[in-house]
Amino acid sequence: MSEEEFYKWLGEQLRDLRKLKKQTQEELCQNYHLARSSLANIERGRHVISAYNLYLLLQVLDAPLESLLKNHLQNSNLIDEISS
């Protein structure tokens, strides 16, 4: 997976989590203190988010980082690549 593909995937996961929590971008940004346009760019994979800011965003969404990454690792060959 390329870096571009990763951030697109990550943005889709964050968007899906936000929608699962029934929050609009505006509502999430009020709790996370981020401009709505920045969140939109993150969700589209156009903006790189730091690991720490991802952690904070997932806290606001009440979703553990481990489950997000575990889902991805289980659905890819990354576990095999990391193990070898």
C-alpha positions as CSV (number, residue, x, y, z in Angstrom):
1,M,0.0,0.0,0.0
2,S,1.4,3.4,-0.9
3,E,1.4,6.3,1.4
4,E,-1.3,8.0,-0.7
5,E,-3.5,4.9,-0.5
6,F,-2.9,4.6,3.3
7,Y,-4.1,8.1,4.0
8,K,-7.2,7.6,1.7
9,W,-8.0,4.4,3.6
10,L,-7.5,6.2,6.9
11,G,-9.7,9.1,6.0
12,E,-12.5,6.7,4.9
13,Q,-12.2,4.8,8.2
14,L,-12.4,8.1,10.2
15,R,-15.4,9.3,8.1
16,D,-17.2,5.9,8.7
17,L,-16.5,6.1,12.5
18,R,-17.8,9.7,12.6
19,K,-21.0,8.7,10.7
20,L,-21.4,5.6,13.0
21,K,-21.3,8.0,15.9
22,K,-23.9,10.1,14.1
23,Q,-21.8,13.2,14.2
24,T,-21.5,15.8,11.5
25,Q,-18.1,17.2,10.6
26,E,-19.1,20.4,12.3
27,E,-20.0,18.6,15.6
28,L,-16.8,16.6,15.6
29,C,-14.8,19.7,15.0
30,Q,-16.3,21.5,17.9
31,N,-15.0,18.7,20.2
32,Y,-11.7,18.3,18.5
33,H,-11.0,22.0,17.8
34,L,-10.2,21.5,14.1
35,A,-11.5,23.5,11.1
36,R,-14.2,21.6,9.2
37,S,-12.3,22.0,6.0
38,S,-9.2,20.3,7.6
39,L,-11.3,17.4,8.7
40,A,-12.9,17.1,5.2
41,N,-9.3,17.0,3.8
42,I,-8.3,14.3,6.3
43,E,-11.4,12.2,5.5
44,R,-10.6,12.5,1.8
45,G,-7.0,11.5,2.3
46,R,-5.6,14.8,1.2
47,H,-4.2,15.8,4.5
48,V,-1.6,13.9,6.5
49,I,-2.5,13.6,10.2
50,S,0.2,13.0,12.8
51,A,0.0,9.9,15.0
52,Y,-0.7,12.0,18.1
53,N,-3.5,13.9,16.4
54,L,-5.0,10.7,15.1
55,Y,-4.9,9.4,18.7
56,L,-6.7,12.5,19.9
57,L,-9.3,12.4,17.2
58,L,-10.0,8.7,17.9
59,Q,-10.5,9.6,21.6
60,V,-13.2,12.2,20.6
61,L,-14.8,9.5,18.5
62,D,-14.5,7.0,21.4
63,A,-12.7,4.5,19.1
64,P,-9.4,2.8,20.1
65,L,-6.5,3.2,17.8
66,E,-5.8,-0.5,18.2
67,S,-9.1,-1.6,16.7
68,L,-8.7,0.7,13.7
69,L,-5.3,-0.7,12.8
70,K,-6.1,-4.3,13.8
71,N,-9.0,-4.3,11.3
72,H,-6.7,-3.1,8.6
73,L,-3.9,-5.6,9.4
74,Q,-6.3,-8.5,9.5
75,N,-7.7,-7.6,6.0
76,S,-4.3,-7.3,4.4
77,N,-1.0,-9.1,4.1
78,L,0.7,-6.7,6.4
79,I,0.7,-9.2,9.3
80,D,2.7,-11.6,7.1
81,E,5.1,-8.8,6.0
82,I,5.6,-7.7,9.6
83,S,6.1,-11.2,10.9
84,S,8.8,-12.1,8.3
